[in-house]
Amino acid sequence: MTKQKTLLYLAFLTLGFALHSCYYDVEAELYPGSCEVPTQLTYTEHIKPIVDASCAISGCHVSGGSGPGNYTTYAGLQAYIDDGSFNQRVVVDQDMPPSGGLSDCQLQFINQWIQSGAAE
């Protein structure tokens, strides 16, 4: 093999490895149904991190935000759990948060938490 062919071969080989290594896997897409929902869900341990990252963000469901209610606390969210509007918008209609839906696993956590009585 000539030096030029060897370099060309190495360039293609390097390009192949580079393209193959740039693949991004999303665990939920690779392993659907792999979400293990605990039997005892609580707001503080399981739901608050989801709400804080997706709902109780600047300009939305916080004090002075455009969304109804202040979801930064359990007490602030509880009225919307009790009247069913949180479940309807987030789990059933899946039109909240408007920035993009929650993952199937997050929805399972929230649904199970509400069905279990929405413990704090």
N, C-alpha and C positions, 0 to 999 in steps of 0.2 A: 504494500500500500504506500502511496506517495505521501509526503508530508502534508500536502494540501488536503488530500482525502482524509487523512487521519484527523486533522484539525476540524474539518467539516463534520466528520463523524462525532467527535467529542463535543462540538457545538450543539448538534442535534440532541445528543444524549443529555447534555446539561440542560437544554431547553425542556426536554421531556420531563426530567426530574423536577425542574422549577415549576412547571405547569401542574404537575401532579401534586406537589406539596402545597399548593395554594388553595386546595379544596377546603371549604369550611363546612363542617358537619353540624347540624342542629340536632341535639340529642332527642328532643321530642319528636322530630321527624324520622329519625333513624329507628327509634324504639317506641312506636306509638303504644300507649297503654302501659308504659313503664312507670307511670306516676303512682306512687304508693301513698295513699291518703291515710293518715293516722286515724285510729278509731276515736281518739279524744282530741278534737280540734278546739283551739282557743283563739280568741281575737288577738291577744297579746303576742302569742308565740307564732301563730300561723297566718293570720289574716292581716294584721296591722302592717307587716312588711309589704304585702301586695298593695294595700290601700295607700300606704305612704308613697310608694313608687309610681302608682298609676292614677290615683284620685286626689289625694291630699297634696297636690303640687301647686306651686305658685300660680295664682290666677284662677284656680278651679275650686275644689271643695275645701277651702280654707277660710279663715276669717277675712272678710272683705273680698273674697273671690266671686267669680261670676256664677259658679255652680251653687245650687241650693244646698244648704247644710255645711257644717264644718266637720269634716271627716278625720280631723287630726286626733280625735279621742273616740273611745268607745261610746261615750254618752252622746257625742255629736252624730254618730252614725246610727245609733240604736233606733231612733224614730223612723228612719228610712228602711231599716230592717223590719221593724214592727209593722209598718204599713205596706210592705211588700214591694215598694218602688225600687229599692236597691237590687233585689233579686230580679225583678222584671227587666230593668235596664241593663244590668251587668250579665246575668246568667241566661235569661230567656231571649231578650231582644239582641243582646250582645252589641249594643250601639254605644256603650260606655266601656272604657274611656274613648273619646273621639279620636285620640291620636293613634289608635289601633287596638284591636281586641286583645284580650288576655289569652294566655296559652291554655290549652286544654287542661293541663295540670292545675293551673291557677283557678280555672273555672270549677274543676272538680272539688278543690279545697273549699272554695266559697260556697258552692252548692251544698256540700256535705255539712259544712259549718252551720249554714242557715237551717237545713233540714234537722240538724241535731239540737236546735234551740239557740244557736248563736251565743255560746258561752263566752264570757269575758276572759 
